[in-house]
């Protein structure tokens, strides 16, 4: 039996390639919502939006529109590997939700039948949240914002996931060995595994994946180096300011320059 060591769905390119497949994403969403998401009701949305020259352009990882009878659900699907401050992540996802909601309303429907959900897979621990899956309502201060929701899924806390179907998807997304998933009873997980294997076996695509992995690693090293340099600079500046403060105090006590320098 062949064992595949892979670059998995925590890589942005792999994530987008796998979950841009409507068959696969419909099964993933079914596991998240714990209800059947019919393939005929889901379609791709716009990953990039820039409505009006005054507004900041939004680029979503993956966007979908789920039309189900009298309701339209705008879905933003994200993978998050970097570690921004919690409130900054929430602000960004709330902004994405608002833009998605606006895109849905522009289509000519009434406001009360369009909903927007951001589903974000987090590839690190959020210390403020213990659960693997957390559903958050959007708020402006103390006021609840209707028709908007954020779902955070922490890949690192898969052991705390009680949703067994979603747990299988999380395990695949973080897998370094595809053997188990290539033989899965879930045909969509099996299909996703085959896409991941293909991306890793194709030399050109594997080079692109490795290039992005290297970029992310270099960026982390650069940021850590900058933080360290800033800290050292801050410490040196603090020592200098402390020395100046001591010298001023001694001058005020009528010490002369020679005595202070000694």
C-alpha positions as CSV (number, residue, x, y, z in Angstrom):
1,X,0.0,0.0,0.0
2,X,1.4,3.4,-1.0
3,X,1.5,6.1,1.7
4,X,1.2,9.7,0.6
5,X,2.8,12.5,2.6
6,X,1.0,15.6,1.5
7,X,0.6,19.3,1.6
8,X,-2.9,19.4,2.8
9,X,-5.9,21.7,2.9
10,X,-4.3,24.1,5.4
11,X,-2.5,25.4,2.3
12,X,-4.5,28.1,0.7
13,X,-4.1,26.8,-2.8
14,X,-5.1,23.2,-1.9
15,X,-8.1,24.5,0.2
16,X,-9.4,26.5,-2.8
17,X,-8.9,23.8,-5.3
18,X,-10.6,21.1,-3.2
19,X,-13.6,23.2,-1.9
20,X,-14.3,24.9,-5.2
21,X,-15.8,21.6,-6.2
22,X,-19.6,21.9,-5.7
23,X,-20.1,18.2,-4.9
24,X,-17.5,18.4,-2.2
25,X,-18.5,21.7,-0.7
26,X,-22.2,20.7,-0.6
27,X,-21.2,17.7,1.6
28,X,-18.9,19.8,3.8
29,X,-21.7,22.3,4.3
30,X,-24.2,19.5,5.0
31,X,-21.9,18.3,7.8
32,X,-21.5,21.9,9.2
33,X,-25.2,22.7,9.1
34,X,-26.2,19.2,10.0
35,X,-28.8,19.2,7.3
36,X,-28.8,18.2,3.7
37,X,-27.4,20.9,1.3
38,X,-28.8,20.0,-2.1
39,X,-26.3,20.4,-4.9
40,X,-28.9,21.9,-7.2
41,X,-29.4,24.8,-4.8
42,X,-25.7,25.9,-4.5
43,X,-23.5,27.8,-6.9
44,X,-20.3,29.8,-6.9
45,X,-20.4,33.4,-5.8
46,X,-17.9,36.2,-6.5
47,X,-14.6,35.9,-4.6
48,X,-13.8,39.5,-5.3
49,X,-16.1,42.5,-4.7
50,X,-15.5,46.2,-5.1
51,X,-18.8,48.1,-4.9
52,X,-18.3,51.8,-5.4
53,X,-15.0,53.7,-5.4
54,X,-15.2,54.6,-1.8
55,X,-15.3,51.0,-0.5
56,X,-12.4,48.7,0.3
57,X,-12.1,45.8,-2.0
58,X,-12.9,42.4,-0.5
59,X,-11.3,39.2,-1.6
60,X,-12.9,36.0,-0.2
61,X,-11.2,32.6,-0.2
62,X,-14.3,31.0,-1.6
63,X,-17.8,32.4,-2.0
64,X,-21.0,30.5,-2.5
65,X,-24.7,31.3,-2.9
66,X,-27.2,28.8,-1.5
67,X,-30.7,29.4,-2.9
68,X,-33.3,27.4,-1.0
69,X,-36.9,28.1,-1.7
70,X,-37.6,31.6,-0.3
71,X,-34.2,32.1,1.3
72,X,-30.8,33.1,-0.1
73,X,-27.7,32.3,2.0
74,X,-24.4,34.0,1.0
75,X,-21.5,31.9,2.3
76,X,-17.9,32.9,2.7
77,X,-15.5,30.0,3.2
78,X,-12.1,30.8,4.7
79,X,-8.9,29.1,5.8
80,X,-6.9,31.1,8.4
81,X,-3.3,30.2,9.0
82,X,-2.0,33.5,10.3
83,X,-2.6,34.6,13.8
84,X,-4.2,38.1,14.0
85,X,-5.6,39.4,17.2
86,X,-9.0,37.8,17.9
87,X,-10.9,41.1,17.6
88,X,-9.2,41.9,14.2
89,X,-10.2,38.5,12.9
90,X,-13.8,39.0,14.0
91,X,-13.9,42.5,12.5
92,X,-12.6,41.2,9.2
93,X,-15.2,38.4,9.1
94,X,-18.0,40.8,10.1
95,X,-16.9,43.1,7.2
96,X,-16.9,40.2,4.8
97,X,-20.4,39.2,6.0
98,X,-21.7,42.7,5.4
99,X,-20.2,42.8,1.9
100,X,-21.7,39.4,1.1
101,X,-25.1,40.6,2.4
102,X,-24.9,43.7,0.2
103,X,-24.0,41.6,-2.9
104,X,-27.1,39.4,-2.2
105,X,-29.4,42.4,-1.8
106,X,-28.1,44.0,-5.0
107,X,-29.6,41.0,-6.9
108,X,-33.0,42.6,-6.3
109,X,-34.4,40.5,-3.4
110,X,-36.0,41.8,-0.2
111,X,-33.6,42.4,2.7
112,X,-35.2,40.0,5.1
113,X,-34.7,36.9,2.9
114,X,-30.9,37.2,2.4
115,X,-28.5,35.9,5.1
116,X,-24.7,36.0,5.2
117,X,-22.5,33.5,6.9
118,X,-18.7,33.4,7.2
119,X,-17.3,30.0,7.9
120,X,-13.6,30.2,9.0
121,X,-11.3,27.2,9.5
122,X,-8.7,28.3,12.0
123,X,-5.3,26.5,11.9
124,X,-4.2,27.6,15.4
125,X,-5.6,27.8,18.9
126,X,-7.8,30.8,19.9
127,X,-7.3,31.1,23.6
128,X,-10.6,32.9,24.1
129,X,-12.6,29.9,22.7
130,X,-12.4,26.3,24.0
131,X,-14.8,24.6,21.6
132,X,-13.8,23.3,18.2
133,X,-16.9,24.7,16.5
134,X,-18.3,28.1,17.7
135,X,-21.3,29.9,16.2
136,X,-21.2,33.7,16.8
137,X,-23.9,36.3,16.1
138,X,-22.7,39.6,14.6
139,X,-23.1,42.6,16.8
140,X,-22.6,46.4,16.5
141,X,-21.9,47.3,20.1
142,X,-24.8,45.7,22.1
143,X,-27.1,45.6,19.1
144,X,-27.4,42.2,17.3
145,X,-27.0,42.4,13.6
146,X,-29.7,40.3,12.0
147,X,-29.1,37.9,9.1
148,X,-25.3,37.7,9.8
149,X,-23.4,34.9,11.4
150,X,-19.8,33.7,11.9
151,X,-18.8,30.1,12.4
152,X,-15.3,29.4,13.7
153,X,-13.9,25.9,13.3
154,X,-10.6,25.4,15.1
155,X,-8.7,22.6,13.3
156,X,-6.3,22.2,16.2
157,X,-9.2,21.2,18.5
158,X,-10.7,18.4,16.4
159,X,-10.8,16.1,19.5
160,X,-13.4,18.4,20.9
161,X,-15.7,18.1,17.8
162,X,-18.9,16.2,18.6
163,X,-20.1,16.4,15.0
164,X,-18.7,13.2,13.6
165,X,-19.3,14.0,9.9
166,X,-17.5,17.4,10.3
167,X,-14.8,15.7,12.3
168,X,-13.9,13.5,9.3
169,X,-13.6,16.6,7.1
170,X,-11.3,18.3,9.7
171,X,-9.1,15.2,9.9
172,X,-8.8,15.2,6.1
173,X,-7.9,18.9,6.0
174,X,-5.0,18.4,8.5
175,X,-3.9,15.0,7.3
176,X,-0.3,14.3,6.3
177,X,-1.2,10.8,5.1
178,X,-4.1,10.2,2.7
179,X,-4.3,6.4,2.9
180,X,-7.3,6.3,5.2
181,X,-9.2,8.9,3.3
182,X,-8.6,7.5,-0.1
183,X,-10.5,4.4,1.2
184,X,-13.2,6.4,2.9
185,X,-16.9,5.3,2.8
186,X,-17.8,8.9,2.2
187,X,-17.4,9.3,-1.6
188,X,-16.9,13.1,-1.3
189,X,-14.1,12.8,1.2
190,X,-12.6,10.2,-1.1
191,X,-13.0,12.5,-4.1
192,X,-11.4,15.4,-2.1
193,X,-8.5,13.1,-1.2
194,X,-7.9,12.2,-4.8
195,X,-7.7,15.9,-5.7
196,X,-5.2,16.5,-2.9
197,X,-3.1,13.6,-4.1
198,X,-3.2,14.9,-7.7
199,X,-2.0,18.3,-6.6
200,X,0.9,16.8,-4.7
201,X,1.9,14.4,-7.5
202,X,1.8,17.0,-10.3
203,X,5.2,18.6,-10.4
204,X,4.2,22.0,-11.5
205,X,1.3,22.2,-9.0
206,X,3.5,20.8,-6.2
207,X,6.1,23.5,-6.9
208,X,3.4,26.2,-6.5
209,X,2.3,24.6,-3.2
210,X,5.8,24.4,-1.9
211,X,6.5,28.0,-3.0
212,X,3.5,29.2,-1.0
213,X,4.6,27.1,2.0
214,X,8.0,28.7,1.8
215,X,6.5,32.2,1.5
216,X,4.4,31.6,4.6
217,X,7.4,30.2,6.6
218,X,9.7,33.1,5.5
219,X,7.0,35.6,6.4
220,X,6.7,34.2,9.9
221,X,10.4,34.2,10.4
222,X,10.6,37.8,9.1
223,X,7.8,38.9,11.4
224,X,9.4,37.1,14.4
225,X,12.7,38.7,13.5
226,X,11.1,42.2,13.3
227,X,9.4,41.7,16.7
228,X,12.7,40.6,18.2
229,X,14.6,43.5,16.7
230,X,11.9,45.9,17.9
231,X,12.1,44.5,21.4
232,X,15.9,44.8,21.5
233,X,15.7,48.4,20.2
234,X,13.1,49.2,22.8
235,X,15.2,47.8,25.6
236,X,18.2,49.8,24.4
237,X,16.1,52.9,24.1
238,X,14.8,52.3,27.6
239,X,18.3,52.0,29.0
240,X,19.3,55.2,27.3
241,X,16.3,57.1,28.6
242,X,16.9,55.8,32.1
243,X,20.5,57.0,32.0
244,X,19.4,60.5,30.8
245,X,16.9,60.6,33.6
246,X,19.5,59.8,36.2
247,X,21.9,62.4,34.8
248,X,19.2,65.1,34.9
249,X,18.4,64.2,38.5
250,X,22.1,64.4,39.5
251,X,22.5,67.8,37.8
252,X,19.5,69.0,39.7
253,X,21.3,68.0,42.9
254,X,24.3,70.1,41.9
255,X,26.6,67.3,40.7
256,X,29.0,68.5,38.0
257,X,29.4,66.8,34.6
258,X,32.7,65.1,35.6
259,X,31.1,63.5,38.7
260,X,28.1,62.3,36.7
261,X,30.2,60.7,33.9
262,X,32.2,58.8,36.5
